[in-house]
Amino acid sequence: MGSFSIWHWIIVILLVMLLFGRGKISDLMGDVAKGIKSFKKGMADDDETAKPGQTIEHNQAQTIMPDAVEKKTKVS
């Protein structure tokens, strides 16, 4: 029991390499790298579009009530 020795880790790595092969592991790592780059680009785009002075203020007087909509749509 306890931690694994270096021989355990070597055997595990060899089994993983045999099962998945070098091609699949490198493709998987390439896909992970593309995902990280895409995430960073998306975060940078969000920072550019959300500027500090542009916030939406909610004013209750500007809220349209359902009764007001019905009254406006009725033609007298």
N, C-alpha and C positions, 0 to 999 in steps of 0.2 A: 504494500500500500504506500501511499505518499505520492511524490511526484514521479513523473516518468523519466527514465534515463535517456541519454542521447540515442541509444539503439532503438528504443521504442519510437522516437520521433523520426528516425531515418526510415524505419520500416513503414510507418504511416505515410510518409512523403512518397516513398517508392510505390506503395499501393495506389495512392491518389494519382500519381503520374501514369501508372499502368491502366487504371480505369478510365481516366479522362483524356489522357494524352496531352502532349505539349500544345497542340493546335487548339484544342477546346479551351484550355486554361488561358492561353494568350488572347483568344477571341473574347472570352468572358471578361478579362481585365481591360481589353480595349473598349468593350461596351460600357463597363463601369466608368472608365475615363471620359467617354463621350457624354454619359449621363451627368457627371460632375461638371463638365464644361458647360453643358446646356443649362444646368441649374444656376451656375454662377452668372451666365449671360442673362438669364431670366431675372435674377436678383438685381443685376446692374440696370436692366431695362426698367424695373419697377422703381428704382431710385431716381431715374431720370424723369419718369412721368409724374411721380408724386413730389411736387415741390412744396416747401414749407408754407408758403402763403396761400395755397389753394385748398382751403377746407370748405366743406359744405355746412352751412349754418341752417338749422331747422327753426322755422318760425311757425308757430301754431296758427297764426292768422292766415297763413298762406295755404294751409291744409284744406283740401276740398272735402266737404262732407257729402255723404251719399244723398241727403235730402236736397242739397244745393244742385247736385247733378241732375236729379229728377226734375226739379223746377226749371232748369235751363233747357232741358230737352223737350218739355211740354210746350206745344204751340197753342196760344190762346186764340 
